[in-house]
Amino acid sequence: MCGLCEEAVKDEMVRSERLIDTEEAMTHHMNFCRKSTSPDPPLSLAIDLIEAMRRFIRRGLDSPRPSML
């Protein structure tokens, strides 16, 4: 597993509403990857980049916020 996937699996374990093990977190991550990839090539590199940024921002917005002091 690459470093990015390893971090994504750890993040999946932390973000889960219930306690899950590494195997289940890996399954969640693999399902996410399957949904995120398409067999069809993007219409353009700009559209592909926009879609990637949209997913990145949405994921960041869904993350729990640390409490501010």
Backbone as a ProteinNet text record, in pm:
[ID]
protein_1_A
[PRIMARY]
MCGLCEEAVKDEMVRSERLIDTEEAMTHHMNFCRKSTSPDPPLSLAIDLIEAMRRFIRRGLDSPRPSML
[TERTIARY]
86	0	91.2	56.1	139.2	114	199.7	188.1	58.6	11.2	-114.4	-232.6	-234.2	-342.7	-334.9	-214	-197	-257	-227.3	-282.7	-434.3	-484.5	-629.7	-699.4	-637.6	-696	-695.4	-586.4	-581.4	-689.7	-704.1	-805.5	-945.5	-966.4	-1095.7	-1128.3	-1028	-1048.6	-1085.2	-1020.6	-1045.1	-1181.6	-1217.6	-1341	-1466.4	-1449.8	-1565.5	-1647.8	-1778.4	-1868.7	-1861.5	-1810.6	-1795.3	-1654.4	-1613.2	-1479.9	-1470.4	-1375.6	-1355.1	-1207.5	-1183	-1045.5	-982.4	-856.2	-781.5	-840.8	-881.9	-938.9	-1064.7	-1153.7	-1276.7	-1245.3	-1150.3	-1110.7	-1052	-974.4	-918	-1029.3	-1129.6	-1243.6	-1315.7	-1337.1	-1400.3	-1318.5	-1186.1	-1098.2	-1101	-1097.6	-1101.6	-1233.6	-1344.6	-1473.8	-1473.6	-1415.1	-1405.1	-1324	-1213.1	-1128.1	-1201.9	-1277.4	-1354.2	-1458	-1524.8	-1625.6	-1560.5	-1439.3	-1371.5	-1311.4	-1282.4	-1221.1	-1326.6	-1305.7	-1399.5	-1324.1	-1385.3	-1317.1	-1303.6	-1388.7	-1383.6	-1280.4	-1203.8	-1108	-1181.5	-1123.8	-1189.8	-1201.8	-1301	-1318.8	-1198.3	-1140.2	-1018.7	-943.7	-817.8	-740.1	-795.1	-848.6	-905.4	-1025	-1110.7	-1229	-1185	-1085	-1033.3	-977.6	-902.6	-847.4	-957.9	-1058.5	-1170.4	-1242.4	-1265.1	-1332	-1247.8	-1117.4	-1029.3	-1030.8	-1026.2	-1029.5	-1164.6	-1272.2	-1405.2	-1411.8	-1360.6	-1359.9	-1271.4	-1156.7	-1063.4	-1127.4	-1191.3	-1253.7	-1371.6	-1453.6	-1567.4	-1520.8	-1415.7	-1363.9	-1312.9	-1247.7	-1198.3	-1311.3	-1419.2	-1532.6	-1606	-1601.3	-1667.9	-1586.9	-1459.9	-1373.6	-1412	-1399.4	-1427.2	-1327.4	-1373.5	-1290.4	-1231.3	-1104.7	-1049.4	-1110.9	-1130.8	-1191.6	-1093.3	-1145.2	-1062.4	-1051.7	-934.5	-914	-946.8
-116.3	0	123.2	221.6	341.9	430	527.4	616.1	694.4	736.4	812	725	602.6	511.2	476.4	460.2	430.1	542.4	666	780.3	787.2	756.1	758.1	652.7	535.6	429	471.1	530.7	580.7	686.1	776.3	881.5	820.7	717	648.2	589.5	535.1	477	585.3	700	809.9	872.9	889.8	959.4	874.2	744.2	655.2	686.2	675.3	701.4	591.2	474.8	364	309.2	230.4	171.8	68.6	88.7	-7.7	-48.4	-168.7	-216.3	-175.2	-204.7	-166.3	-228.8	-352.7	-422.9	-351.7	-313.2	-244.4	-105.1	-37	95.7	85	-22.1	-42.3	-69.2	-143	-169.5	-39.6	46.2	175.7	257.4	258.8	336.2	280.3	148.9	89.1	120.4	118.5	154.2	299.5	388	528.5	543	472	479.7	430.2	323.2	271	371.9	438.7	538.9	660.4	692.3	813.7	798.8	677.6	657.5	619.5	663.3	634.9	568.2	471.4	409.2	504.1	606.9	703.1	811.2	852.6	960.9	1092.1	1184.1	1312.7	1389.6	1477.7	1558.6	1648.2	1694.8	1775.1	1767.7	1803.9	1803.1	1905.3	2017	2119.2	2063.2	1991.8	1933	1828.6	1748.3	1648.1	1715	1823.1	1895.9	1957	2013.9	2073.6	1966.6	1851.2	1742.4	1695.6	1684.7	1642.9	1745.5	1872.4	1978.1	1979.6	1956.5	1951.6	1841.2	1722.4	1610.8	1643.2	1704.1	1740.4	1839.6	1942	2044.6	1986.4	1908.2	1846.8	1758.6	1682.6	1594.6	1677.8	1788.9	1877.9	1941.2	1978	2039.2	1939.4	1811.8	1708.8	1664.6	1702.8	1661.1	1733.1	1667.6	1733.7	1846.7	1953.3	2071.2	2062.6	2098.5	2105.9	2224.6	2210.9	2321.4	2437.2	2554.9	2675.6	2724	2769.7	2819.3	2964.3
0	0	0	-82.2	-88.2	34.3	54.4	170.1	172	53.7	48.1	90.7	41.2	79.4	227.9	277.8	420.3	505.8	468.5	542.3	527.2	408.4	385.6	471	485.5	568.4	715.2	761.6	899.8	921.1	823.6	832.3	836.8	758.4	756.1	893.5	960.7	1093.7	1194.7	1185.3	1279.2	1255	1127.8	1093.1	1106.9	1119.2	1127.9	1252.9	1238.8	1351.6	1456.3	1416.2	1510.5	1495.8	1589.8	1588.7	1476.2	1384	1276.4	1275.7	1225.6	1218.8	1085.6	1072	952	826.6	835.5	719.5	668.5	758.8	718.2	663.9	725.6	676.7	536.1	511.6	378.7	276.9	316.2	227.9	194.5	293.8	270.3	170.4	190.1	102.1	-40.2	-54.2	-188.3	-258.2	-183.2	-242	-287.7	-207.3	-244.9	-373.3	-381.7	-501.6	-624.9	-610.7	-724.7	-772.3	-678.4	-714.7	-779.2	-735	-781	-919.8	-959.5	-1089.9	-1191.2	-1309.7	-1416.6	-1530.5	-1597.4	-1710.4	-1828.9	-1831.9	-1940.7	-1910.6	-2010.8	-1986.9	-1962.7	-1886.5	-1863.5	-1994.2	-1999.4	-2119.2	-2142.6	-2035.8	-2046.3	-1914.2	-1917	-1794	-1694.5	-1743.3	-1654.4	-1578.4	-1647.1	-1581.5	-1480.1	-1514.3	-1422.1	-1296.2	-1313.2	-1200	-1113.9	-1176.6	-1103.6	-1021	-1078.2	-1005.4	-887.1	-906.7	-797.5	-684.7	-717.3	-615.5	-543.1	-616.5	-555.4	-451.1	-485.2	-388.8	-269.3	-294.3	-187.2	-90.7	-143.3	-58.7	18.6	-47.7	22.6	137.2	112.5	217.6	334.4	305	410.1	489.1	420.3	488.1	577.1	539	618.4	738.5	744.6	855.1	982.6	1096.8	1223.9	1248.1	1304.2	1332.2	1471.7	1487.3	1623.6	1696.5	1824.2	1899.5	1908.9	1891.2	1896.4	2040.8	2081	2217.9	2226.5
[MASK]
+++++++++++++++++++++++++++++++++++++++++++++++++++++++++++++++++++++

